Amino acid sequence: MAVRAVNSCSIFRSAAVLPPPAFRCRFSRFSTLSSPRNSRLGFQFLICRCENQFLSYGCRRSYAVYSLVDSVAEELAALRSRRVRANVKVGLTSTGELLEDKLVNKELEKGLLLEFKKDSDRVLLAVAQRRDGKKNWIVFDQNGVTSSIKPQQITYVVPGVENFDHSEISSFLQKAHDNLDPALLEFAWVELLEKNQSVTAEELAEMIFGSTDSLESYCAHLLLSKDELYFAVQETKGSRVIYRPRPTGQVEELLRKKLAKEAAEKEVQDFVQVLLSAKAKPANAKPPKSSWMVDEKIQHRIQSLEAYAIDMCKSNEQKKTAEMILKAMGFAKTATSAINLLIDIGYFPVHVNLDLLKSNIHTNHSDFIVAAAESLLSESSDVDEMNRKNLTHLKVYAIDVDEADELDDALSASRLQDGRIKVWIHVADPTRYVQPGSLVDREAMRRGTSVFLPTATYAMFPEKLAMEGMSLKQGEICNAVTVSVVLHSDGSIAEYSVFNSFIKPTYMLTYESATELLYLNLEEEVELKILSEAAALRLQWRCKQGAVDTATLEPRIKVVNPEDPEPSINLYVENQADPAMRLVSEMMVLCGEVIATYGSSNNIPLPYRGQPQSNIDVSAFLHLPEGPVRSSAIVRVMRAAEINFRNPIRHGVLGIPGYVQFTSPIRRYMDLLAHYQVKAFLRGESPPFSACQLEGLASIVNMQIRVVRKLCASSLRYWIIEFLRRQPKEKKYRGLVLRFIKDQIAALLLVEVGLQTSASVSVGTRIGDEVKVTVEEANPRDDFLSLEEVVA
């Protein structure tokens, strides 16, 4: 292959062999010299090196130098002659006329060598074999694959080739790639730009190689088609393409971007080495998460990967950064790849809660909010102090789960001389510290609720304020809002009152310990027995009012050291029909009914909750076994709850005329709103919020609550499946058949873990039956659980 240089540079071509003295030259390399006229673009000029021989595509050519000046002069003359002939032949002008002449496509026939687009990423060389219908052709490509292609897939027909042997495609390709030098385009670009001329692949081959043979033409085509700097497509017709030289300013800008891209890719490769190093380290030697935040560029790349992992990229640039890193690591461009990579380098724990990251829930309070909360502890005064009733003489039971951090409510009871039962529901009084519209209040509203996950609790209020100021504490005098109720013998409300109080909690009990005390029936704990009796009366009365019993099994999980690859999992299954749980839930419902009645009687706007019974006919479910099976069936037909902010609405499922959530003001913002309203009325003030304002606040808070509920459900399910994954494969579980989904696929309640799932069961199995199942496969990350029935 002869190589030429343009734009007033020396041009070397093959010459006749001349007598000695002579030596042979081989043009194997181009060295870079800066052009005085275009130094910023770094134009390259041809430098020749003298060696023994020159090989061009298998042919040996001899070169002799007898006079460099004479040789150059001859070449210049020949060049001028060829250019004149070429311009006449193709009709080239400085304004690019007669482009149509350049766009004539060669008729496709058998044996031609062509390039075609296999798919969006691959371009292949192939030999045409035969027609396939009217327009398509059967081709045999470089990979030895025969396929049918459409004319629009053809990107180039190699000229000067007939009856090409397909076995030579690989050799042809190799020769072409061996002789590609993008620097040659720079020479051609300068000359064509000066003349404002367009160019085809064959014309470029003539310019830089001095030949339009098949190999030279294909090399030129590859240079032009892959170029992103000097040339742009001017016009196409079929497989014929005309290119135009880009303006100097555009090339300079593209070159700047190219260099910037190469520098960025270099940085990515350096970052990949950092990732590989972290990936190779053992689990106990991984770099801490904070170390990835020190360098700004590393932080940006890690955060791009994190955003990509949870499908939360904030910009296209962030997405491209993550995909570039994954590609450089040899991974697929998927969220799963990003997750696994971040786990492998120790940035994510093995059991990272992706739903928590996606939910954008704030897990920590800012220093500003913490400081504001702590100032409330030290500076605020109790405006209700003079109006609080002293109830410190009462025995007070606070019953909750054992991992509860703050306690919202507690209970007291006694039997009156006439035999009736009087109960007190004491609720923590956070409004002692927090006022509507304050900084801490606005932060609580934004959070909407405390978040209770198996791995952590994210409180609505800063910890110190919640624990030291608001929470009820055993053996200490605490501020409370108390609801006292006297019950009729049938469980209905005889009289009630709502007031501020001081209490001194006597016991802090878990549900398990409270249930145990009830079974022991100790004389010294008669008040607890009275509370249980009151709860039984209330349940009986509510059922007569149409209440629906939806008690079922509820799982609860506590994960210790969740950052560890194999953290400890403590699983509890709570039966909502358990005596202590019944006791507490009945008293909470009673409190909600009283507050609704109190609000209605005094025209206080409150979030009154109701749940229409619709057309639920409980008798239609009596054929189902009592407990989880019946409860599950009833819940499936229940209508969604409603809220009215002016008047109570009947809560059909609870069987009461009205209901307001009031007993968890430290954990739920809607309860806190009810406290603001009631406390203002107790002070003789107007409520701080109108019904319309409450409705607006509730719409904001309830959106956040829905996010939290979804997060809590998915987190609980993840850890239950992880718990099952760790159990012995042969372990059997009791599956209570709740209903049939399709054919023999049944919805099951796994009694030992409290999880509802599905499995195929034997023919003849009925609703309410228990079956034995084993865990066939459990994958918490994919939310996958497969069970298999154990057939006796």
C-alpha positions in Angstrom: 0.0 0.0 0.0 1.4 3.3 -1.0 1.0 6.1 1.6 0.8 9.8 0.8 0.8 13.0 2.8 -1.1 16.0 1.7 -1.3 19.8 2.4 2.1 20.7 1.0 3.8 17.8 2.7 6.2 15.4 1.1 4.5 12.7 -0.9 6.1 9.3 -1.4 4.9 6.6 -3.8 6.3 3.6 -5.4 9.0 4.2 -8.1 10.8 2.1 -10.5 13.8 0.2 -9.3 16.9 2.3 -10.0 20.5 1.3 -10.3 22.7 1.4 -7.2 23.5 3.1 -5.1 20.0 2.5 -3.7 18.3 1.8 -0.4 14.8 0.7 0.4 12.3 2.6 2.6 9.3 1.4 4.6 6.6 3.8 5.9 5.8 2.1 9.1 5.1 5.0 11.4 4.1 8.6 11.5 5.8 10.9 13.9 4.1 14.0 15.1 5.3 17.5 14.1 3.4 20.6 14.8 2.3 22.7 11.9 3.1 26.4 12.3 -0.2 27.2 10.8 -2.4 24.8 12.8 -0.3 24.1 15.9 -3.3 23.9 18.2 -4.7 21.0 16.3 -1.5 19.1 16.3 -1.3 18.2 12.6 0.9 15.3 11.8 3.4 15.1 8.9 4.9 12.0 7.3 8.4 11.0 8.3 10.1 8.2 6.5 12.5 5.7 8.0 15.0 3.7 5.9 14.9 0.0 6.4 15.5 -3.1 4.3 12.1 -3.7 2.7 8.5 -2.6 2.5 5.6 -5.1 2.7 2.2 -4.0 1.4 -0.6 -6.6 1.8 1.6 -9.5 0.9 3.4 -7.7 -2.0 7.0 -6.7 -2.0 7.9 -3.3 -3.5 11.3 -1.8 -4.0 12.1 1.8 -3.5 15.2 3.7 -4.6 16.2 7.2 -3.7 18.4 8.9 -6.2 17.2 12.5 -5.7 14.7 13.5 -3.0 14.0 16.8 -4.8 13.4 15.1 -8.1 11.2 12.5 -6.5 9.1 15.2 -4.8 8.9 17.2 -8.0 7.7 14.3 -10.0 5.1 13.4 -7.4 3.7 16.9 -7.3 3.3 16.9 -11.0 1.6 13.6 -11.0 -0.6 14.7 -8.2 -1.8 17.7 -10.1 -2.5 15.6 -13.1 -4.5 13.0 -11.1 -6.5 15.7 -9.3 -7.5 17.3 -12.6 -8.6 13.9 -13.9 -10.4 13.0 -10.7 -12.3 16.3 -10.6 -13.4 15.8 -14.2 -14.4 12.3 -13.5 -16.6 12.8 -10.4 -17.6 16.4 -11.0 -16.1 17.8 -7.8 -16.1 21.5 -7.2 -15.2 23.7 -4.3 -18.9 24.2 -3.7 -19.7 20.5 -3.7 -21.7 20.3 -6.9 -22.7 17.0 -8.6 -23.0 15.2 -5.3 -25.6 12.9 -7.1 -22.8 11.5 -9.2 -21.0 10.3 -6.0 -24.1 8.6 -4.6 -24.6 6.0 -7.3 -24.9 2.6 -5.7 -23.2 -0.5 -7.2 -25.7 -3.1 -8.2 -25.4 -5.9 -5.6 -24.4 -9.3 -7.0 -23.1 -12.6 -5.8 -19.5 -12.6 -4.6 -19.3 -8.9 -3.6 -17.7 -8.0 -0.3 -19.9 -5.8 1.8 -20.3 -4.4 5.3 -23.6 -4.5 7.1 -25.1 -3.5 10.4 -25.9 -6.7 12.4 -27.5 -4.8 15.3 -27.1 -1.5 17.1 -23.7 -2.4 18.4 -22.1 -4.6 15.6 -21.0 -4.0 12.0 -19.8 -7.1 10.1 -18.1 -7.9 6.8 -19.8 -10.5 4.6 -19.9 -11.9 1.1 -23.1 -11.8 -0.8 -24.4 -15.3 -1.7 -27.8 -15.0 -3.4 -31.0 -13.1 -3.4 -33.6 -13.8 -0.7 -36.9 -12.6 -2.2 -37.1 -9.3 -4.2 -34.8 -7.1 -2.1 -33.1 -9.1 0.6 -29.8 -11.0 0.3 -28.3 -14.1 1.9 -24.8 -13.3 3.1 -22.0 -15.3 4.8 -20.3 -13.1 7.4 -16.9 -12.9 9.1 -18.1 -15.1 11.9 -19.2 -17.9 9.6 -22.9 -17.2 10.0 -25.3 -17.2 7.1 -28.2 -14.7 7.4 -30.7 -12.7 5.4 -30.2 -8.9 5.4 -32.2 -6.0 4.1 -30.7 -3.4 1.7 -30.9 -0.7 4.4 -28.6 -2.8 6.6 -25.7 -2.5 4.1 -23.3 0.3 5.1 -20.6 -0.2 2.5 -19.9 -2.2 -0.6 -16.1 -2.8 -1.1 -15.2 -1.7 -4.6 -12.9 -3.7 -6.9 -13.9 -7.1 -5.6 -15.5 -9.9 -7.5 -16.2 -13.5 -6.3 -14.5 -12.8 -2.9 -13.6 -16.0 -1.0 -15.4 -15.7 2.4 -12.6 -17.6 4.0 -10.4 -14.6 3.4 -12.6 -12.1 5.2 -10.7 -12.4 8.5 -7.4 -11.9 6.8 -8.8 -8.9 4.9 -10.1 -7.4 8.1 -6.8 -7.9 9.9 -4.9 -6.1 7.1 -7.3 -3.2 7.1 -7.1 -2.7 10.9 -3.3 -3.0 10.8 -3.1 -0.1 8.4 -5.6 2.2 10.0 -4.0 5.5 11.2 -6.5 8.2 12.2 -3.7 10.8 11.9 -4.1 10.4 8.1 -7.6 12.0 8.3 -6.0 15.1 9.7 -4.0 15.7 6.6 -7.0 15.1 4.3 -9.2 17.3 6.5 -6.8 20.3 6.2 -6.7 20.0 2.4 -10.4 19.4 1.9 -11.3 22.2 4.3 -9.2 24.7 2.4 -11.0 23.7 -0.8 -14.4 23.3 0.8 -14.7 19.9 -0.8 -16.6 16.8 0.2 -15.2 13.4 -0.1 -16.2 9.7 -0.5 -14.3 6.8 0.9 -12.7 6.0 -2.5 -11.6 9.6 -3.0 -10.0 9.6 0.5 -8.2 6.4 -0.4 -6.8 8.0 -3.5 -5.7 11.0 -1.4 -4.0 9.3 1.4 -3.0 5.9 -0.1 -2.7 6.8 -3.8 -5.0 3.9 -4.7 -8.7 3.0 -4.8 -8.1 -0.7 -4.6 -10.4 -2.7 -2.4 -8.2 -2.7 0.7 -7.3 1.0 0.5 -10.9 2.0 -0.1 -12.2 -0.1 2.9 -9.5 1.4 5.1 -10.7 4.9 4.1 -14.3 3.9 4.7 -13.4 2.7 8.2 -11.5 5.9 9.0 -14.4 8.0 7.9 -17.2 6.0 9.4 -15.5 5.7 12.8 -14.3 9.3 12.8 -16.0 11.7 15.3 -13.6 14.6 14.9 -12.8 15.8 11.4 -15.6 14.7 9.1 -19.4 14.6 9.2 -21.9 12.9 6.9 -23.1 15.3 4.3 -25.4 13.0 2.4 -26.3 9.3 2.0 -28.0 7.2 -0.5 -28.1 3.4 0.2 -24.6 2.4 1.1 -23.0 5.4 -0.5 -22.0 8.2 1.9 -20.5 11.6 1.2 -18.5 13.3 4.0 -17.7 16.9 4.5 -14.9 18.4 6.6 -16.0 20.0 9.8 -15.2 23.7 10.4 -12.0 24.4 12.4 -13.9 25.8 15.4 -16.1 22.7 15.5 -13.1 20.4 15.4 -11.4 22.3 18.1 -14.5 22.0 20.3 -14.8 18.3 19.5 -11.1 17.7 20.3 -11.5 19.5 23.6 -14.5 17.3 24.5 -12.6 14.2 23.3 -9.6 15.0 25.5 -11.9 15.7 28.4 -13.7 12.4 27.9 -10.4 10.6 27.8 -9.3 12.3 31.0 -12.6 11.3 32.6 -12.2 7.7 31.4 -8.7 7.7 32.9 -10.1 8.8 36.2 -12.8 6.1 36.0 -10.1 3.5 35.4 -8.2 4.8 38.4 -11.5 4.6 40.4 -12.0 1.1 39.2 -8.7 0.1 40.7 -9.8 1.6 44.0 -13.0 -0.5 43.8 -11.2 -3.7 42.9 -8.8 -3.1 45.9 -11.7 -2.7 48.3 -13.6 -5.6 46.7 -10.6 -7.9 47.3 -10.3 -7.1 51.0 -11.9 -9.4 53.6 -15.2 -8.3 55.2 -13.5 -7.1 58.4 -11.0 -4.9 56.5 -13.4 -3.1 54.1 -12.9 0.7 54.0 -15.5 2.5 56.2 -18.4 4.2 54.5 -17.1 7.6 55.5 -13.8 7.1 53.6 -15.7 7.2 50.3 -16.9 10.7 51.2 -13.4 12.4 51.7 -12.5 13.0 48.0 -15.2 15.0 46.1 -14.8 13.1 42.8 -14.9 9.7 44.6 -17.9 10.8 46.5 -19.7 11.8 43.3 -19.0 8.4 41.7 -20.1 6.4 44.7 -23.3 8.5 45.1 -23.9 8.0 41.4 -23.7 4.2 41.9 -25.9 4.4 44.9 -28.6 6.4 43.0 -28.4 3.9 40.1 -28.8 1.0 42.6 -32.1 2.4 43.9 -33.2 3.8 40.5 -33.1 7.4 41.9 -30.6 9.1 39.5 -31.1 12.9 39.8 -29.6 13.6 36.3 -28.7 11.8 33.1 -25.0 12.7 33.9 -25.3 10.7 37.2 -26.8 7.7 35.3 -24.0 7.8 32.7 -21.3 7.9 35.4 -22.7 4.8 37.1 -23.1 2.9 33.8 -19.5 3.9 32.8 -18.2 2.5 36.1 -20.2 -0.7 35.8 -19.0 -1.2 32.2 -15.4 -0.6 33.2 -15.8 -3.2 36.0 -17.2 -5.7 33.4 -20.7 -5.7 35.0 -24.1 -5.4 33.3 -25.7 -2.0 33.5 -28.4 -3.0 36.0 -29.4 -1.9 39.5 -28.6 -5.4 40.8 -25.0 -5.0 39.5 -24.7 -1.7 41.3 -26.1 -3.1 44.5 -23.8 -6.1 44.5 -20.8 -3.9 43.8 -21.6 -1.5 46.7 -22.0 -4.5 49.0 -18.8 -6.1 47.8 -16.7 -3.0 48.6 -18.4 -2.6 52.0 -20.3 0.6 51.2 -23.6 -1.2 51.6 -24.1 -3.8 54.3 -25.1 -7.2 53.0 -28.7 -6.6 54.2 -29.0 -3.0 53.0 -32.6 -1.8 53.2 -33.1 -0.5 49.6 -36.7 0.5 50.3 -35.5 2.7 53.1 -33.0 4.5 50.7 -35.7 4.8 48.1 -38.2 6.3 50.5 -36.0 9.2 51.3 -37.0 9.0 55.0 -34.7 11.0 57.3 -33.1 8.6 59.7 -31.4 11.3 61.8 -32.5 14.7 63.2 -30.4 17.6 62.1 -28.2 19.3 64.7 -30.4 22.4 64.4 -33.6 20.4 65.3 -31.8 18.6 68.1 -30.6 21.9 69.6 -34.1 23.4 69.4 -35.5 20.3 71.1 -33.0 20.4 73.9 -33.7 24.1 74.5 -37.4 23.1 75.0 -36.4 20.7 77.7 -34.5 23.4 79.6 -36.5 26.5 78.9 -40.2 25.7 78.4 -42.7 26.0 81.2 -45.9 24.0 81.9 -48.8 26.3 81.2 -51.2 23.6 82.5 -49.4 22.9 85.8 -52.1 24.6 88.0 -54.9 22.7 86.3 -53.4 19.2 86.5 -55.1 16.6 88.7 -52.8 14.7 91.0 -53.3 11.0 90.2 -50.0 9.8 91.6 -51.9 7.6 94.2 -53.2 5.4 91.4 -51.5 2.1 90.5 -50.5 2.7 86.8 -49.6 0.0 84.3 -47.7 0.8 81.1 -47.8 -2.2 78.8 -45.9 -2.3 75.5 -43.5 -4.4 73.5 -40.2 -4.9 75.2 -38.1 -2.9 72.7 -40.3 0.3 73.0 -38.1 3.3 73.5 -40.8 5.8 74.4 -44.1 5.1 76.2 -47.2 7.0 75.1 -49.9 5.5 77.3 -50.7 3.7 80.6 -53.7 2.4 82.4 -55.4 2.4 85.8 -58.6 0.8 87.2 -60.7 0.4 90.3 -64.1 -1.0 91.2 -66.6 1.6 92.6 -68.8 0.9 95.6 -71.7 0.2 93.4 -69.8 -2.5 91.6 -69.2 -0.6 88.4 -65.7 -0.3 86.9 -63.8 2.9 86.5 -60.8 3.0 84.2 -58.2 5.7 83.5 -56.3 5.9 80.3 -53.3 8.1 80.8 -51.7 9.5 77.6 -48.3 11.3 77.5 -48.5 15.0 77.1 -46.0 16.2 74.5 -47.8 19.6 74.2 -46.2 20.4 77.5 -43.1 21.1 75.4 -44.1 21.5 71.7 -46.5 24.1 70.3 -48.2 24.2 66.9 -46.0 25.8 64.2 -42.8 25.6 66.2 -39.6 24.4 64.6 -39.8 21.0 66.3 -43.5 20.7 65.5 -42.9 21.3 61.8 -40.2 18.7 61.7 -42.6 16.2 63.4 -45.3 17.0 60.8 -42.8 16.4 58.0 -42.0 13.0 59.4 -45.6 12.2 60.1 -44.9 9.2 62.3 -42.1 7.3 64.1 -40.7 4.5 61.9 -40.3 1.1 63.5 -38.2 -1.3 61.5 -36.7 -4.6 62.5 -33.2 -3.0 62.4 -33.9 0.4 63.9 -36.4 3.0 65.1 -36.5 6.5 63.6 -38.4 8.6 66.0 -40.7 11.5 65.1 -39.2 13.6 67.9 -35.4 13.9 68.8 -34.5 11.2 71.2 -33.6 13.3 74.2 -36.8 15.3 74.1 -39.0 12.2 73.6 -37.3 10.1 76.2 -36.5 12.6 78.9 -39.4 15.0 78.5 -42.4 13.4 76.9 -42.3 9.7 77.6 -43.9 8.1 80.6 -41.3 6.8 83.0 -41.6 4.2 85.7 -41.4 5.6 89.3 -41.3 9.3 88.1 -44.0 11.9 88.2 -45.1 12.5 84.6 -47.4 15.0 82.8 -50.4 13.3 81.1 -53.7 13.9 79.6 -56.1 11.5 81.3 -59.4 10.1 80.1 -61.5 8.6 82.9 -64.5 6.3 82.1 -67.1 4.6 84.3 -68.6 1.6 82.6 -72.1 0.2 82.8 -72.4 -3.4 83.6 -72.9 -4.2 79.8 -69.7 -2.4 78.9 -71.2 0.8 77.6 -70.0 4.2 78.8 -71.8 5.6 81.8 -69.8 8.7 82.4 -66.4 10.1 81.3 -64.1 13.1 81.8 -61.0 14.5 80.1 -58.4 16.5 82.0 -54.7 17.2 82.5 -52.9 15.2 85.2 -49.8 14.1 87.0 -49.2 10.3 87.2 -46.5 8.1 88.6 -46.3 4.8 86.5 -46.0 1.8 88.8 -45.1 -1.0 86.3 -43.5 -1.1 82.9 -44.7 -4.4 81.5 -44.3 -6.3 78.2 -47.3 -8.0 76.8 -45.8 -11.3 77.7 -45.3 -10.4 81.4 -48.7 -8.8 81.6 -50.3 -11.9 80.3 -48.4 -14.0 82.8 -49.6 -11.8 85.6 -53.2 -12.2 84.5 -52.8 -15.9 84.5 -51.3 -15.9 88.0 -54.3 -13.9 89.2 -52.3 -12.4 92.1 -54.4 -10.6 94.8 -51.9 -7.7 95.0 -52.5 -7.1 91.2 -56.3 -6.8 91.4 -56.2 -3.6 89.4 -54.8 -5.5 86.4 -57.6 -8.1 86.7 -60.2 -5.3 86.8 -58.7 -3.8 83.6 -59.0 -7.3 82.0 -62.6 -7.5 83.1 -63.3 -4.1 81.7 -61.7 -5.1 78.4 -63.9 -8.2 78.2 -67.1 -6.1 78.9 -66.1 -3.6 76.2 -65.4 -6.3 73.6 -68.8 -7.9 74.4 -70.6 -4.6 74.1 -68.9 -3.7 70.8 -69.7 -7.0 69.2 -73.4 -6.4 70.0 -73.0 -3.1 68.2 -71.8 -4.9 65.1 -68.1 -4.8 65.7 -66.0 -7.2 63.6 -63.2 -9.2 65.4 -60.1 -9.0 63.1 -57.6 -10.5 65.6 -54.9 -12.5 63.9 -51.2 -13.5 64.3 -48.8 -10.6 64.0 -45.0 -11.1 63.5 -42.5 -8.9 65.1 -38.7 -9.0 64.5 -35.8 -7.4 66.2 -32.4 -7.6 64.4 -29.3 -7.2 66.4 -26.2 -5.8 64.7 -27.9 -5.4 61.3 -24.6 -4.2 59.7 -23.1 -7.7 60.1 -23.3 -10.1 57.2 -25.1 -12.6 59.5 -26.9 -10.5 62.2 -28.9 -12.1 65.0 -32.6 -12.3 64.2 -35.1 -12.4 67.1 -38.6 -13.3 65.9 -41.8 -13.1 67.9 -45.4 -13.9 66.9 -48.0 -12.0 68.7 -51.6 -13.3 68.9 -53.8 -10.3 68.9 -56.4 -12.3 70.9 -53.8 -12.6 73.7 -55.3 -11.4 77.0 -52.8 -8.5 77.5 -53.1 -7.4 73.9 -56.9 -7.5 74.1 -56.7 -5.5 77.3 -54.6 -2.7 75.8 -56.4 -2.6 72.5 -59.8 -2.3 74.1 -58.7 0.5 76.3 -57.3 2.4 73.3 -60.6 2.0 71.5 -62.4 3.2 74.5 -60.2 6.3 74.8 -60.8 7.0 71.0 -64.6 6.8 71.5 -64.5 9.1 74.5 -62.4 11.7 72.7 -64.8 11.6 69.7 -67.8 12.1 72.0 -66.0 14.9 73.9 -65.0 16.6 70.6 -68.5 16.3 69.2 -70.1 17.7 72.4 -67.9 20.7 72.5 -67.7 21.4 68.7 -64.0 20.7 68.5 -62.6 20.0 65.0 -60.7 16.7 65.2 -59.6 13.9 62.8 -62.7 11.8 63.4 -62.1 8.3 61.9 -64.8 6.0 60.7 -65.1 2.8 58.7 -68.4 2.1 57.0 -69.5 -1.5 57.5 -70.7 -1.6 53.9 -72.7 -4.7 53.5 -70.6 -6.9 55.7 -72.8 -9.7 57.1 -70.8 -11.4 59.8 -73.1 -14.3 59.8 -71.9 -15.1 56.3 -68.5 -15.9 57.7 -69.6 -18.0 60.7 -68.9 -21.2 58.7 -65.2 -20.3 58.7 -63.0 -21.3 61.7 -62.8 -18.5 64.3 -59.5 -16.7 64.4 -57.1 -15.8 61.6 -59.1 -17.6 58.9 -62.4 -15.8 59.6 -60.6 -12.5 60.3 -58.7 -12.7 57.0 -61.9 -13.3 55.0 -63.6 -10.3 56.7 -60.7 -7.9 56.2 -60.7 -8.7 52.5 -64.2 -7.2 52.1 -63.8 -4.3 54.4 -64.0 -0.8 53.0 -61.2 1.8 53.6 -61.4 4.1 56.6 -62.6 7.6 56.2 -61.9 10.9 58.1 -64.2 13.7 58.9 -62.8 16.8 60.6 -66.1 18.4 61.8 -68.2 15.6 63.2 -67.8 11.9 64.3 -68.7 9.2 61.8 -69.6 5.7 62.8 -66.8 3.2 62.9 -68.6 0.1 61.9 -65.8 -2.3 62.2 -65.1 -1.2 65.8 -68.8 -1.0 66.6 -68.6 2.5 68.1 -70.3 5.8 67.1 -67.1 7.7 66.6 -63.3 7.4 67.0 -60.3 9.6 67.3 -56.7 8.3 67.5 -55.3 10.0 70.7 -53.1 7.5 72.5 -49.8 7.9 70.6 -48.9 11.6 70.4 -45.1 10.9 70.6 -45.2 8.5 67.7 -48.0 9.7 65.4 -48.5 13.3 64.3 -52.3 12.9 63.7 -52.6 12.0 67.4 -50.6 15.1 68.3 -53.0 17.3 66.3 -55.9 15.9 68.3 -53.9 16.8 71.5 -53.4 20.4 70.3 -57.1 20.8 69.8 -58.3 19.2 73.0 -55.6 20.9 75.2 -56.6 24.3 73.8 -60.2 23.6 74.7 -59.2 22.5 78.3 -57.4 25.8 78.7 -60.5 27.7 77.5 -58.9 28.7 74.3 -60.0 28.4 70.7 -58.5 25.3 68.9 -55.4 26.2 66.9 -56.7 24.6 63.7 -60.0 24.8 61.9 -61.5 21.8 60.2 -60.2 22.9 56.8 -56.7 23.4 58.2 -56.8 20.0 59.8 -57.8 18.5 56.5 -54.9 20.1 54.7 -52.4 19.0 57.4 -53.8 15.5 57.3 -53.4 15.1 53.6 -49.7 15.9 53.9 -49.2 13.6 56.9 -51.1 10.7 55.5 -49.0 10.7 52.3 -45.9 10.2 54.5 -47.7 7.6 56.6 -48.5 5.5 53.5 -44.8 5.6 52.5 -43.8 4.4 56.0 -46.4 1.6 56.2 -45.1 0.3 52.9 -41.6 0.5 54.1 -42.3 -1.3 57.4 -44.2 -4.1 55.6 -41.5 -4.7 53.1 -38.8 -4.6 55.8 -40.6 -7.0 58.0 -41.2 -9.5 55.1 -37.5 -9.2 54.1 -36.3 -10.3 57.6 -38.9 -13.1 57.9 -37.7 -14.6 54.6 -34.1 -14.2 55.7 -35.0 -15.9 59.0 -36.5 -18.8 57.0 -33.5 -18.9 54.7 -31.3 -19.7 57.7 -33.4 -22.5 59.1 -32.6 -26.2 58.4 -34.0 -27.3 55.1 -35.8 -30.2 56.7 -37.6 -28.0 59.2 -41.4 -28.2 58.9 -43.9 -25.4 59.4 -47.6 -25.3 60.1 -49.5 -23.6 57.3 -53.1 -22.5 58.0 -55.1 -22.5 54.8 -56.8 -19.0 54.7 -58.3 -19.3 51.2 -57.7 -20.7 47.7 -56.2 -18.4 45.1 -56.4 -20.6 42.1 -57.0 -24.3 41.7 -54.8 -25.9 44.4 -52.7 -22.7 45.1 -53.7 -21.7 48.6 -53.0 -18.6 50.7 -51.3 -19.8 53.9 -50.5 -18.3 57.2 -47.3 -19.8 58.5 -48.2 -20.1 62.2 -44.6 -20.2 63.6 -43.6 -16.9 61.8 -46.9 -15.1 61.3 -46.3 -14.7 57.6 -48.9 -14.9 54.9 -47.7 -16.6 51.7 -48.9 -19.1 49.2 -48.2 -22.7 48.2 -49.7 -25.6 46.3 -51.6 -28.0 48.5 -53.0 -31.5 48.0 -56.4 -32.1 46.5 -59.0 -32.4 49.2 -57.4 -29.7 51.4 -60.1 -27.3 52.7 -60.1 -23.7 54.1 -59.2 -23.8 57.7 -57.1 -27.0 57.4 -53.4 -27.0 58.6 -50.8 -28.5 56.3 -47.1 -29.1 56.9 -44.7 -27.3 54.6 -40.9 -26.9 54.2 -39.0 -24.0 52.7 -37.7 -25.0 49.2 -36.1 -21.7 48.5 -35.9 -18.3 50.2 -34.3 -15.2 48.8 -35.1 -12.0 50.7 -33.4 -9.7 48.2 -35.7 -10.9 45.4 -38.7 -11.2 47.8 -38.9 -14.8 46.8 -40.2 -17.6 49.0 -41.1 -21.1 47.7 -42.8 -23.7 49.9 -43.5 -27.3 49.4 -46.2 -29.3 51.1 -45.0 -32.3 53.1 -47.4 -35.1 52.2 -47.6 -37.9 54.8 
